[in-house]
Amino acid sequence: MPVTDIYDATVRQHANSSRADVSRRRFLQAAGMSSLSLLSLPGVQGAANQLHKRPKVAAVFTEFTHRSHAHVILENFLQHYLFNGEPTDPGVDVVSFYADQFPQGRDMSREVARQFDVPLFDTIDEALCRGGNKLAVDAVLAIGEHGDYPYNDLGQHMYPRKRFFDEIVAVMHRSGRYVPLFNDKHLSYRWGWAKEMYDVTQEHGIAFMAGSSVPLAQRRPQLELPAGAQLETAVSIHGGGVESYDFHALEVLQSMVEARRGGEAGVSRVEFLAGDALIRAAEEGRWSRELAEAAMRAELGERSWTMNQVEGEGPVEPHGVLLEYRDGFRAAVLKIGGSGTRWNFACRLKDEPKVRATAFYVGPWQNRNLFKALSHAIQHHFVHGKPPYPVERTLLVTGILDASMHSRHEKRPIDTPHLEFAYQPRDFRSMREMGASWNIITDETPQPEGIVPHGLK
């Protein structure tokens, strides 16, 4: 179906929305524009102002396959994309690739490199130096997710994020120049390595950003906690696997609770529980079933669910990560059901009888469109040299996740005095998707295999 037909069908579904009419004009305008004329659109004025100093970016990734993190992030770096319904120029130029693996029959890195005229280098050093001897880029995008990497005895996926980091920083050090760096997801599966990564960036003044795409998703219903709120307890719920999805749910939790009164104080104890042990913990008052019900209702409405099965999904054993914070706050991350797009949150404020809850809506195409807002945040980081939210959030989550995997393996709570560190949150609302993009990309819009404007074809 031609792109204009797809768009017209989308707009008819939103005929009563003046916002959709405006978005349609901008979309049709952008579809026929050159990259320079695109910069005149309202959604990309910021990039236009930075045109004279567009950062050159090296992309370092484990593998580039369909729907891998390299794919769903870089499709928003190599051309314009939608953010809050606006065609948005990345404001940066990707000038080199390094791929750690080339899965037979699935690799996209060579094809995309040819499509966008991006050199694909054999080493990280060469990618950052663009064939020379010194750092020749202004920022580095490190994507250490997906690929054929082993698991350790704790069940942790041993992605090479620390190796990527060390090789990247070695080039910066040799060149005497330190540039902004983004690390996809948590810093490392090992706390000691993660802390070393953080310390190195602090020592050399490297603008460092990391973390999950999910905190940037649209909240349905809209939920904004007041700054300095006195929180009593909270839950964050996902429907995915141990470690990989626990990470995202922990980032959702921290992105909401870190702004409580006094700021983040750190975590003192972590415990992983599964099955009946998790259910007993709720009966003992160690996590709130009432909050879990509110969080699930935000997503499911009146659709029925139990801890072991959600209506329309197969039976799955639940698990959870219980957290005790240094300031006395308690929270839980729960795995309920088997939906990979389940990201729910609920909390109770002091002296407020009604529970507050929301579901983080990922947009069409499962979790793929989550990465538009994340890409926007990374680009802001590269252009301005400052992360839009604190990397300490991801450092803390990395430590919680590592402790959780040790707790799961050792079947006991883990005391975490090393995670009792404080940090102050930042207001990152300008980085979040508020939902306007889903007036243009809808559930009926065909999902492309490769990279095309707006993900439409």
C-alpha angles and dihedrals in degrees: 000000000000115000093243091055091051091049094046090052089051094050093049088061088058099038092139093055117092086192090064090051091054091046091050093056092048092047094051090045093051094045091068099035132104117238091260096050090046088063090068091069117106092241093060104039090112091058090048091055089054095045094110091058106032106165117241109229132204114207115210115185143163096230139341109221134140109299093357115139089256089058099045094044100040094047084070093048101048096057142355119303140179121274118171089343095305125116100242130196112219091231089217136076123228105219105170143026133206118187119191094196137022108203109211113251093003106060115121099172097092094045094047091046089056093042093055099028094242115152114239110214131200097229138030089240091056092046093053093044093040090227096317134095102258137051107286101177135074099218140012128223110201115191110183101171130109126018138099104303128143131249123232127226091275092056094252116149105236100219113175097243094128092049090050090049094049094050092046094050091045089062091047091049094048090048095046091232128105119200135184115286132196122200115196116232120338121356099244141332088246120067094213092055092045092052090048090052091052093046092050092053090049092048094052099034094245111168098234128192130172143152150078134334095218101079087061094058125110113275115226112220095025110252128183118171114215114254111263093016116172102236121195100187142334143195132207119196133198135168102217141087137305115280099355095062096025085066094057093046090050090052090050089051094048094045088059104037101038090081093060119124110299094017125252114334101179136249126286104184137019128191130181117208132175139189118343092000090061092048091049089052089059091050088052090053095249092127130013120257088186091060091047090053091051092048093049091046090056088062105029104030106201095344108128126245143164130196089265101042142018119209109267093019131089124256113280131176110246123227135183146192114222117203132199113193128211091245093053096261116138130202142163137213112209134193108211124170128342107280116127090202096055111119112153134162137188135171142173123228121211113269091005114114097195119079116230116222143167143170121228105230114211099196126233123329098045109271098338098099092051087082096065091075092041091051089050090053092048091050090051087052092051095046097044100031094232130094113241091226131025119281085211087077090064092041089056093045090049090055093046091050093050091048090048092054090049090049090051092050096043095037094227140093116274121220110220111195088153088065095054094104128125133225137169122240127232129217104253100171092121089063096054129097108238096190107266092114090066090065085069105031106044136173088266094056111106113245113234123228096217136019119303132151112294089349088283129123 
